[in-house]
């Protein structure tokens, strides 16, 4: 039987590489990748762009505002190094404002035309 002193000496003689410890493996390789917050914000913005034509008065203009805004937002987030959330939010605000102004304008023009025809 080996004494504790002999066991310590035997352990010191074993090279570290032969212990089958994966040196390059880290905790990040075992845990699935976290969801990227920029992709979540992109999908939320795309859902708002989908709501623009649904809530719009006229079909063609509402869909074009929604599709152009979604296309530009995807282009902003396509390159992860250049992804700028502030630029995408500014674009979203501008497109929602344009759609809102257009819908208000169409509402009042329709109201005036109906009153003139009636």
C-alpha positions in Angstrom: 0.0 0.0 0.0 1.1 3.5 -0.8 1.2 6.0 2.0 -0.1 9.5 1.5 3.4 10.8 0.9 4.0 8.2 -1.9 0.6 9.1 -3.4 1.5 12.8 -3.4 4.7 12.0 -5.2 3.0 9.8 -7.7 0.5 12.6 -8.5 3.3 15.1 -9.0 4.9 12.8 -11.6 1.7 12.6 -13.7 1.8 15.3 -16.4 -1.2 17.6 -16.5 -2.0 16.8 -20.2 -2.6 13.2 -19.4 -5.5 13.9 -17.0 -8.0 14.2 -19.8 -9.0 17.7 -18.8 -10.3 19.7 -21.8 -8.3 22.9 -21.4 -10.0 24.8 -24.3 -13.6 23.9 -23.2 -15.2 26.7 -21.3 -18.6 27.2 -19.7 -19.8 29.2 -22.8 -19.5 26.1 -25.0 -21.7 24.0 -22.7 -24.4 26.7 -22.3 -26.6 27.5 -25.3 -26.0 30.9 -26.8 -28.1 33.7 -25.2 -30.6 35.4 -27.4 -29.2 38.6 -28.9 -31.0 41.7 -27.7 -30.6 43.4 -31.0 -32.4 40.6 -32.8 -35.3 40.9 -30.3 -35.5 44.6 -30.9 -35.4 44.0 -34.7 -38.3 41.5 -34.6 -40.3 43.9 -32.4 -39.7 46.7 -34.9 -40.7 44.4 -37.8 -43.9 43.6 -36.0 -44.7 47.3 -35.7 -44.0 47.7 -39.5 -46.5 44.9 -40.1 -49.1 46.8 -38.1 -48.7 49.9 -40.2 -50.5 48.5 -43.3 -53.1 46.6 -41.2 -54.2 49.8 -39.4 -53.8 52.0 -42.4 -56.8 53.4 -44.4 -55.5 52.7 -47.9 -53.7 49.5 -48.8 -50.9 50.4 -51.2 -49.4 53.4 -49.4 -49.6 51.7 -46.0 -47.9 48.5 -47.3 -45.2 50.5 -49.1 -44.4 52.4 -45.9 -44.3 49.1 -43.9 -42.2 47.2 -46.5 -39.7 50.0 -47.1 -39.3 50.5 -43.3 -38.8 46.8 -42.6 -36.3 46.5 -45.5 -34.2 49.4 -44.1 -34.4 48.0 -40.6 -33.2 44.6 -41.7 -30.3 46.3 -43.5 -29.4 48.2 -40.4 -29.2 45.0 -38.3 -27.7 42.9 -41.0 -24.1 43.9 -40.0 -23.7 43.2 -36.3 -20.7 45.6 -36.0 -22.6 48.5 -37.5 -26.0 47.7 -35.9 -27.4 50.9 -34.5 -30.6 50.6 -32.4 -31.0 54.4 -32.3 -30.9 54.7 -36.0 -33.5 51.9 -36.4 -35.8 53.5 -33.7 -35.5 56.8 -35.5 -36.5 55.2 -38.8 -39.4 53.5 -37.1 -40.6 56.7 -35.5 -40.4 58.5 -38.9 -42.3 55.8 -40.7 -45.0 55.6 -38.0 -45.4 59.4 -38.2 -45.6 59.4 -42.0 -48.2 56.7 -41.9 -50.2 58.5 -39.2 -50.1 61.8 -41.1 -51.1 60.0 -44.3 -54.1 58.3 -42.5 -55.3 61.6 -41.0 -55.0 63.4 -44.4 -56.9 60.6 -46.1 -59.6 60.8 -43.4 -60.2 64.5 -43.8 -60.0 64.5 -47.6 -62.6 61.7 -47.6 -64.8 63.6 -45.2 -64.6 66.7 -47.3 -65.3 64.9 -50.6 -68.3 63.0 -49.0 -69.8 66.3 -47.7 -69.4 67.9 -51.2 -71.0 65.0 -53.0 -73.9 64.6 -50.5 
